[in-house]
Amino acid sequence: MKLGVYNAILHDRPLGDALKVIADLGLTGIEINTGGFLPAVHVPTMDQILVSDAARDDYLAVFEGTGVTIAGLNCNGNPLHPKAEIGKKHAEDVRRSIRLAERLGQDRVVTMSGLPGGEPGASVTNWIVNAWNSAALDVLDYQWKVAAKFWRETDRLAADHGVKVALELHPQNLVFNTADVYRLVDLTGATNVGVELDASHLFWQQMDPVAVVRELGPLVFHAAAKDVRVNTEHARLYGVLDNRFRRLSPDEPRTNLGGDEWANEWPKDSAWDFVALGRGHDTAYWSEFLRALQEVDPDMMVNIEHEDVSLGRIEGLEIAATVLKNAKALVDA
């Protein structure tokens, strides 16, 4: 099992400096962003690497002697978005990442299933979370047709390049729970599309990540280490589908999600928050999570994703790395 870091939190520094941070944490892997919602900051020569062996070798040389190796590529985005400037771009980022993975000797690409609009000609996405009425099921029938076509084609591409594509079970995506995973595989006959098990998005849905790993078994290709704290005093009032987000203005710092879509500000008294490992679930829990992953694949790559806004970039990584390494020690004992 390889423990590492998803590099988005280290986009503020050059790749060489990011590798040193990870090595100093006692970790050995870096999951590298290659497009989607975020730019490929740490692969500036991607176009050259895809066609030039010299460019590829120059890039891989950066890792030599650092003690840190590539632990998967990540292009989280929405490849099914109805707006071409988002959907087509993110879909091409997935395809490019698959080709790049093969060039770099990698066999894991992390992304999301994506989410279409609710009908032909739509311009915005439509996330159905409670399909109690027949019209909602009509939307889902349409969305699954769109998703099945894309992922059937992408699965073939991934198989041709010897790559496994791992989908994060994330909100605002068609595939966000165990049943959805089975449905996608059934509709597409996929052999090279499975799951990136990010425990955080399962926690807030009141799912048990350990149980999900054991249920999905070999469909779990990759994993993220990110925790969630449910704020009971607020959750009892607003529920886990709390929607009190604030739109950020153009003169405020904000993250572009493609086209003219932007991330909103999280509620101040939120029902739940992303937190560093150990601040929502203790080390014993994370050891059981790692144990379940190891049962599926002894070579599983597990990368910290730091999104705890109460902690600095390095501070949050240090806290998470300590918990993750201690959890691994319990598994190995």
C-alpha angles and dihedrals in degrees: 000000000000120000119203149134134270101235102222092095088056097051087109091077139043119276093253092055091046090054090053091052091053094046091049088055089059092248127128109201140068123195106207126213112231104177141300115102091358131046120251093253095165096045102055092154096052094127091053094044090056092061108020127068089196092055090047092050092047090053095048090049089068088070096050114115094004097103088231125102133183111279102189137311125262128206102162109180142109110283090173097053111136092226107085093214088063108024099042092043094049091045090054089047088057092051093046091048091053091052091044091051091057091048090053095045092252128136103190129077119176121206141131131266091241129221127248128206119271097258142002111297095023118146100195132052122254119209111196109200101161113032098185094138128063094239090061090053089051088056091049092049089055093045093050091053090054092046096045093054094050096043094044089057093041092050090056091049091049091049091050090055097041093246132136116215113213117201119210111226094232136159117260089038131105092231108053107133142035097272091053091054092055091046093052093049091046094050095046105031085228120186098171102040118084141126141309101207105221103175094199097072091047093052095058090047087056091247124138110237093202091054090046092053091051092045096050095037111165092017087073105090104164141004143217126208108218128134135213130208116204109215098215097193091058098033090060089059103036106021127221092289089064107160103186096125121151123226110235118224122236091254092058124081106266140159120245114224095190133296108005097332122114138183113258129223116270117243112269094225094036126181089231139003138202107247138176117274111284095026092089104021127021131244092263090060092049090050089058089048091053091044091055091048091049090053088057096043125357088204095052115149113225116187129188115237109198115207101140101130092194091066133062121248096261095031092057093046091050093052093046094045092053092052093044094049092046090050090051090050089056090052092049095045 
